[in-house]
């Protein structure tokens, strides 16, 4: 049983979470693991930094004058705060496209104040509030810049998505014919492949000098630099992605994915980490990521202290009283073996 965390009510274990961890270096060596490092996984929004690569490679970012904060928003699962919505809308305006072009759908934003203001104004939710609107704005801008049909940018066969697939194949070092495509919650293709290959991709992004293509190497560096310089765009207030990159101050970049996935790269050691909680629930994922970092000795000199609220978080009842806690319960296994396909 791949137990990664226990949920306590009082001093009794009420629930458990199973999970998988892969730690890989930029040369494709599986350094550490827990559970099944080759678990076939849809990384969901953890793919966004890779999905943003063509925005830079095609010259779209330069054509429309996208700033680092814009590129960071292309990698975001944002909270729908005003700063997120305004940048996403501005990207569409620069590309000469209306909000209606967004194919991401909509949902209640994480930012409660923005949602309350919308209700008080009697206005409906629109796609710009979607946590994926920045990613979609970047895709639309790319289609416009490349002279392609913008309305169908989200379909698997569209050149926008084919360029993304090529980047996924390159960075994960996983054969295209073995990648299974699904449809993400926002309507664009999402890719299924072994967990450890996501870690490998993030390791390459953390150590871009191993990327042979100089154009891709530059694009990856520009994107990860943007995420680190503007972590507030990747998530928002009181969001783990934002708090993680803020705490590590340039060393680490990371991105959460739905169904309890998390991927990050450590620029100092050049390693990538990928985590998947088996049941897909979000409550244990950040505690597990923090514990992986602790066991690897990453951030034990201060950054993890700044992320203490995510480490073994408390469980509260409806009155706000502490009634339990979540505790991690695993130890990484040393491997140091090359990944195969």
Secondary structure, DSSP 8 states (H G I E B T S, - for coil): --EEEEEEETTEEEEEEEEEEEEEETTSEEEEEES-TT-EEE-GGGGHHHHTHHHHHTSHHHHTT--HHHHHHHT------HHHHHHHHHHHHHTT--GGG--S-----S-HHHHHHHHHTT----GGGSTTHHHHHHHHHHHHHTT--STTTTSTTSHHHHHHHHHHHHHHT--GGG-EEEE-TTSSEEEEEEHHHHHHHHHHHHTGGG-S-HHHHHHHHHHHHHHHHTHHHHS-TT-HHHHHHHHHTTSEEEEEETTTEEEEEETTTTEEEEEEETT--STTHHHHHHHHHHHHTSSTTTHHHHTGGGSS-EEE-TTS-EEEEEEE----EEEEEE---
